Amino acid sequence: MKKYLDFIKKALSGEHVDYTKVSIRNAVLLLAIPMMLEMAMESVFALVDLYFVGHLKESGYAIQTVGLTESVLSIMYSIAIGMSMAATALVARRVGEKNPEKASKSAAQVILVSFAVTFILSIIGVVYAEEILILMGSKPEAAAFGKDFTRIMMGSSVIIMLLFLINGIFRGAGNAAIAMKSLWIANIANIILCPLLIKGFGPIPAMGLTGAALATTIGRSIGVLYQLYYLLVADSQIRIKQKYFTPDFKMIKSIVKIATPGIFQFVIASCSWIFLAQLVATTGGENASAGYQTALRLMMFFMLPAWGLSNAASTLVGQNMGANEMLRAEQSVMKTVKYNVIFMLTVSLIFFFLGDFLVSFFTQEVEIKSFAKNALHIMSVGFIFYGIGMVMINAFNGAGDTWTPTWVNLIGFWLFQIPLAYFLSKHFEMGPKGVFISIPAAETFITIVAFILFRKGKWKTVKV
């Protein structure tokens, strides 16, 4: 027991490890433990908001607003994740080459580019918040109720981007513990502030749904400040100096080359989820939409840790390629697949047997619970394939081959999932259930294609 506790302590401590030298099993687990906890903390943001707003008087409107706003914000997340992919690939490759100064400069240039892009989009979100909710399928009265929540959340996109991006930098460097701790701090702040701002306390007025947005934004901002301390001030492996922010157009070109398909990769996926959310809302009404959004929040609570585990493959592929250890890079991916399959199998069983209990924690509305439980049972069928697929995608991204998963997502989501969802829900009149069925079907298809392409090995030739 002491041996296992010491290992976990080492994983959480953030001490420097050469991941190109230690055993592959230890390398995967040392990265996976803090990465899984980091992503679990990210998913807690949505669940905390959902829990508190689900107990508001206008819970139907509130839950739908949170869900639809998160669906739109997923585009922002896509940009942040795409840029963080570039950061992880570049930083990991330079760390593998034992060149920390160039790794730090790469990190600064990614931040520079990302900030400029996200700032513009956040302004659009603030100005057109109500119109965005209506476009997503919300009724005018529900959109009017939730517009302030959406406006605050969209306006905080720069903070969201920095939180994802800087954590991508630390993951690329192999220091996943700092990334994890930043999410812990942000979540603790959010959990404390949510009830205070939503329900009010003493001199603090009750702000309802708007309070949830403020709590989340403040919590994330505190997390970003913690990240910036380690990035700009503390004596860590990646230390950004002011001069590194001077535009280096050659490096920016390399960043854009990796990040652009990475952004498209997740925009393609995110837009498909937006389409599915709208299809559920239009075929099943407000209760179906609220149930679906509840199921998605629960699903993401477990999916994000799995994504965190798969991120270990991204770091290990990048660093081992930098060290010219191609076989070790491939072996690291297959070891990560093994652990993610075990995790996702466990999640599938939890959802199948405890779905009703989990949904009841967030809403007591009978119709909403029925839709949410149905969605959980159907979507959990494909979780094992989803676990394998996300490792494959992260392996490509860690190698800097962001185009391959982009094409896989385009075909899997837009040429397979969306037509299938539309066909089942409308032509066969299955309604929301048809949408639910399309999700595991598409994830299984994507996984099979990605695995075949990974085994072909073209990713091993990518230069960054």
Summary of the structure (lengths in Angstrom):
residues: 464
radius of gyration: 21.1
end to end distance: 41.9
largest distance: 62.9
contacts: 1839
relative contact order: 0.13
helix: 86%
strand: 0%
